[in-house]
Amino acid sequence: MKRSLFKVVWIVALVAISQVVAAQEYDLLIKNGHLIDAKNKVDQVMDVAVHEGKIAEVAAQIPAEKAEKVIDAKGLYVVPGLIDNHVHVFHGTNQDQYISNSFTSLPPDGFTFRYGVTTVVDAGSSGWRNFKTFREQTINNSKTRVLAYLNIVGPGMKGGAVEQNLGDMDPKLTAIVARQNSDVIVGIKLAHYSGFDWTPLDRTVEAGEQAKMPVMIDFGGSTPELSIETLLLEKLRPGDIYAHCFAHVRGRIPVVDENGKVRSCVMEAQEKGVLFEVGHGGGSFVYEQALPAMDQGFLPNLISTDLHTGSMNAGMKDMLNVMSKFLNMGMPLKDVIERSSWMPAVHINREELGHLSVGAHADIALLKLEEGDFGFTDVRGWKIHGDKKLECELTLMEGKVVWDLNGISMQEWETNR
Ligand SMILES: [Zn+2]
């Protein structure tokens, strides 16, 4: 009698323990959302479970009981946390400096999670002389994952004469600092040089060679103009980036020629592996370039903002607005997402990011595709109309909710009464 009672108690205890364990299997479950994951070629409704900051399971149906918290994502797109491959976030308070450690750069957290962005890559705001300050000031103090291209100019984008100083473009020292900080530095940047001279470009590529990293080239300006064909077909290597691909600025040959045709060297370069990024910015995106290019099948490899105070309140606005522009110019949503997540991850050699495989960082954005009549602007005051616009409902960074516009991860007040 005694023995059988003991047995019953023991079985009840075991069942109770197993239920507790089952209930705690996952921290969080996102149910019924439409998953878009380019790396894994997923474009359908799927459930995603998160545990201890990582993706724990992706399946057509995951029982709600398996998770402590369930988020209903019905009607929303579930995508990898977005990667903005071109921002300026070396925010500081130095006077008389343009982007490097100054007012024109923005502190990242205020301009990322609310747009589904979990990783940004600073595009050369700092150089080898002040990268340490950038790291301590911004990278170490941001919840957003901040990576960087290191500027070939020692003090980075201080503006004016500093960025024209060939004497302070040192490939060796740039490569050393890049290697020493290869956990966060992903490439080398050239920007803003104006002069009929290939030296800055050659030094940047040399630093890239030494550091074994790609380069990002903002072709600057020159009179007469430097040959875009030489740049794309002779100077840049597969994996290098041509920034601001839909710009048309003085001193630089644009990708679309005066007859509205995409130059053959541009197509050829993209085929050989040179990447073209949007880098919209305050002056680098015009429909005169983007619309004919898109029509002729020339698509940017990477969608990015070139975020700074000079772009965010003008034609550019934010990452989702730039992505929505491409959506309304005819790029399918899954391609827009791919160019804002998995493609940049591959390019910057961070293949642990930009996808939702089991075991990956649980950086996830839940996006809503609004329908209506919207206007999308370029940097010259032109607009196009579109009927689709992306908005971010919720962002997870390593499994933690870092943005929740309408409280979809939170409890109803009514249940508290
Ligand atoms: Zn920039």
Boltz pocket constraint, residues with backbone or C-beta under 6 A from the ligand:
constraints:
  - pocket:
      binder: B
      contacts: [[A, 86], [A, 87], [A, 88], [A, 123], [A, 279], [A, 281], [A, 306]]
      max_distance: 6.0
